Amino acid sequence: MSAESQSEVLRAEELHKAYHGPDGDQLVLEGVSITLSRGESISLTGPSGSGKSTLLQCLGLLSTPDRGSIYLKGEKVDFTRTSKLEALRGMNIGFVFQKHLLLPELSLLENVALPLARTRGWNRETFECAESWVDKMGLGHRKEARPATLSGGEAQRGAIARAMVVDPPVLMMDEPTGNLDPDLSQGLFAELLEICQGRGTGLLVVTHNLDLAAQADRHLRLEHHQLKIIPS
């Protein structure tokens, strides 16, 4: 196995995706290929409705492409084995969305611990790992707080901690700082890039913010159903 393939955490080859409606098929992705390596960050921009979120959903195993292949840590994903997809996704891909989606009835610490608790149970090790991530994101003083009492920045930091608590090889973010002010967005994204690079986590982020996009190792633009490289 080559050094390049060993560093690869996610690869998609020739993805096609269309939405089928009463007025015919609406093409979204046409032959899209992308590779994400350990510790690498890729930003994805494009016009509204260009299919950025659809691509992220396919790569995150939330949606099945019509054609093409996806490889996670070198292993081809079998979309026909739907019973295995949730577990595969849960332990290998972390998600952060524009809305933090923290459960209102749980404390911040419990929200962060939830992905681990699903596989390990609510034990001391689960809470210790969750607490370490709450501390890493600068939220140790808010660990018992309910989501409704958190600021927008605190909630997004909590969502990042929850996504990272299982130490996934891939982190995907869909407009993660869209509800934050520009200065807070820049600082949080720079901090996240450092964390992912240090842990060898591949980061794929969809954003309309070109300043954030420029901070990533690679900037790709989805337009006319295909990806284009944006020079740094």
Buried (B, 14 or more C-beta within 10 A) or exposed (E): EEEEEEBBBBBBBEBBBBEEEEEEEEBBBBEBEBBBBBBBBBBBBBEEEBBBBBBBBBBBBBBBBBEBBBBBBEEEBEBEEEEEBEEBBBBBBBBBBBBBEBEEEBBBBBBBBBBBBBEEEEEEEBBEBBBEBBEBBEBEEBBEBBBEEBEEBBBBBBBBBBBBBBBBBBBBBBBBBBBBEEEBBBEBBEBBBEBBBEBBBBBBBBBEBEEBBEBBBBBBBBEEBBBEEBEE
